[in-house]
Each structure stands twice: as C-alpha cells, then as structure tokens.
C-alpha cells in the first residue's frame, strides 16, 4: 500500500489521472497514509468501493485514467456471481471484469492480492495467467528494506528485482543493493563468504553466513534462510562424499544476510566455502567473492554473466574472485581482479582447511580422544590424506 500510494502520487503530480480504489480501508485512512508520506497535495483520486460494476461505471466517465490501483482483489465482488467476496469464483470473475475494462480503455490496472503463508498467491491460479505481470513484494518487518521481484513479466525479464529501503517518509529506492547488503559485514569471523550473484539482469553481491556446530542429537539440525534447502542438502552431501568433510555429527545453519532470497545455483561455491570455513574455524579472505555451481561429482561448473559479476565486485573494492575454471574466458577482459579458478571442490576445501585454527572446544579435548575428534571434524590433516 505504501509503494502504490507513492507511485500513484508521482503519476498524479506529473499530470496524469491516477486512481486509488481501496476495498479494505476508508478514504480517510488512505489520506492519512498519504499525509504521513508527505504526499497529501498529490491530486490522486481516492475511492472506497468493492462493487466491480460501480467501479467500472465510474472509471468510464471522463478521461481514461493512466493508472488504477485496486487494493485488494480479494475484497471485490460482482453481481454476476452469487458467492461471497474473496471466494475463488468471485475473485476470478472480478479480475476478468477489471481486465476487460483495462483492455478496452487502455488503462493500466494494478490488482493487489493476498499471499499465503508459504508466499503463494491466494485464490485461483488462473488469475496469474490472465494478467501481464506478477510482482511479489517481499521483506520481513524486522528488515529495513523491501524487495519487489518480478515473477511473471510479458514485457521484460523475470526475476528482476527492485530494492527499496523503508524510511520515515516511505519507501526509497536503493540504486546499489550490493552496498546495502554488505554494509554490516563482519570482516573477521569464520563462516562468511561473499557471493556475486545475478538477480534478473542486475548483479548483486550478498553475504552468506554459515554456522557448523557439534551436536549430540541423533538427527542433526539443518536450517537455511534465504536459500533452497534442497541445494544445501546437496552441497553437504558432496562435501561428505568427495571432500571427506564429516558433517553428520554437526548442526548446520546457513543464512543469506539482509533477508535476500537467492534462487540461482551459482551460490553453491560460496555456500560450500562458508560451511567449510565455519567447520575448521578459518577466516576467508575479506576481499574475495565466490560464484560457481557444484555438480554431484564435486566439479565446479560455469555460470552465466561472469563479466557482470566481476565488474560489480571490482566496483565495490573486491580484489579477488574464486570462480569456475572454465569461466576465466568469460571474464570480459581485465577487471582488475585476481582470478583464482576452481576446477573441483576438493582443492578449495583443502585450501580453506589449511588455514584453519583450533577452536577452544577442540583444545580442551582429552589427548586420548584427539584423533577421533580430528577425524570427526575433518581437519586439514584428513584432507591432505585424501588428496595424497
């Protein structure tokens, strides 16, 4: 609601007819929000109505609006269907009537919809196929920023994102999301790696945080926030099968800092580096970024848009990149960075493990249990034995 209030106000101030129709709030409530955002003087036409027939009849009078916001589609109803507002039949029929008006008049209509607990659009899935674009507005209440993500787009690429920071005067665009996601980075802690990712067509750098802790539970915990849990399970399996990293007696936690949700497999290499770094208590280079897809054989596969990732990393002051061996030719020329290629995950694990330092709990391990503890935690000694 805040974002759409700002959007309609900007269009109205530019001389276009913008209409905001709320089915959940009264006109006075919408006006209070506009005053809080400093937009009370914007000539936006406001209405509180839920009848689709009345809405279409009113909008047909006068000049065609440039933008119409319906907040929300779950509150709309049409008298052509005998069911309560919010039901599957009513939502579908109301959306069809509004879409017909948009196509006939040429106006742009934004339908605000509810989502379920797992992030799916509530109501009939047919509505997603009827519209031209589906945008998801993401962000936790505790986070300072919100992400607008394109799930479907007939006029451009999907998975495009817009990042907004929540301020006292509403949402402010973040022109460089990488700086925001890395602003609170802890440079001295093991278990953190910077991933050079791509969101749509925009390169984004984000920190991956891992914590690997011993556990006495028969079934260790596996928790991940901001990444696909299935990919975490795959990376853990590859580490155990091909690199000798024994994690069956450890809880594993992985978090994407800042609340961003990563969907591309190029984060595999950064996740693996963060996990091993936490396990062996080794600090990763603070000026390095990681990207690459890990195969089930332990090989590191190339990913798309290598040059864009390196350019973004160099712009933010990073001096080194660990990337797939076959991606060196796609770097787009001299980026000014040191490129360390990784052909297989085993070599990266051995390099990180060689820098590991004993944790306090390992130093307190009784001498008779030292060998078993080293084997259990997959120390550098174990990695060198496997490589030799």
Order of alpha helices (4+ residues) and beta strands (2+ residues): alpha-beta-alpha-beta-alpha-beta-alpha-beta-alpha-beta-beta-beta-beta-alpha-beta-beta-beta-alpha-beta-alpha-beta-beta-beta-alpha-beta-beta-alpha-alpha-alpha-alpha
